[in-house]
Amino acid sequence: MWKTIFNIIFPISCLGCNREKEFICSDCFEKIEMNEKLYFDKTDILKKTFVAGHHEDELLKQAIYRYKYDFIKDLAKPLGKLMSNKLSKSIKRKRNLKKFILIPIPLHPKRLRWRGFNQAELLAQIVSQELNIPIINNLLIRTKHTLPQVKIQKAFQRRQNVYNVFKLKGRARKMNKKGRASRATSLTSVDGRVYSRGTAFEYSTKTFILVDDISTTSATLKEAARVLNALKPKQIWGLVLTRG
């Protein structure tokens, strides 16, 4: 009810053209230029990162800011659609989508309570809906409440800030040498579409896709990938809206 009243007093309008009813109308959405570049790092655990748009795009920059700092959850849909478009275009064989698992970068419980939602998880949910890729959001947890990366300028300080902030949740840490989860340690997808029966599951056949909003030095993605690598997945990739 409060949301309806708020929308009446402050009607929703497009951030690009002020057209009412949508935060990003279809015409303005089409004007957001997709980032055609793919970021590789064969020497790192995080093998590649898909970046949906350009940091210089004013509409995209404004949308990310309003989503992340003004807590406008409705922007998850167009922003997530932008990410799914990028991922879909970058993967040549669409049948291979079943080999992926989306893993949103987790927030620390304190920050989650303050924001009210995990922006990376909402984005991952939209990508999941668009491309039918399962999500697991209970595999990786954040154990340390650290300074936001945006407030840190130097790359080495960013790496130090996120070092050891993640860990695998509970029994997910108890994997055998082949990367197989036993019946007792298997996990349930956030959307309930996979793993809900608790059957054994081999991560070695899957590619994890870490989802976050912005990446600057990739410190957060790389640290999360380092921890997840203990599960011995086939590969670990990143998916973000922009590189800051």
Buried (B, 14 or more C-beta within 10 A) or exposed (E): EEEEEEEEEEEBBBBBEEBEEBBBBEEBBEEBEBBEEEBEEEEBBBBBBBBBBBBEBEBBBBBBEBBBEEEBEBBBBBBBBBBBBBBEEBBEEEEEBEBBBBBBBBBBEEBBEEBEEBBBBBBBBBBBBBBEBBBBBBBBBBEEEBEEBEEBEEEEEBBEBBEEBBBBBEEBEEBEEEBBBEEEBBBBBBBEEBBEEBEEBBBEEBBBBBBBBBBBBBBBBBBBBBBBBBBBBBBBBBBBBBBB
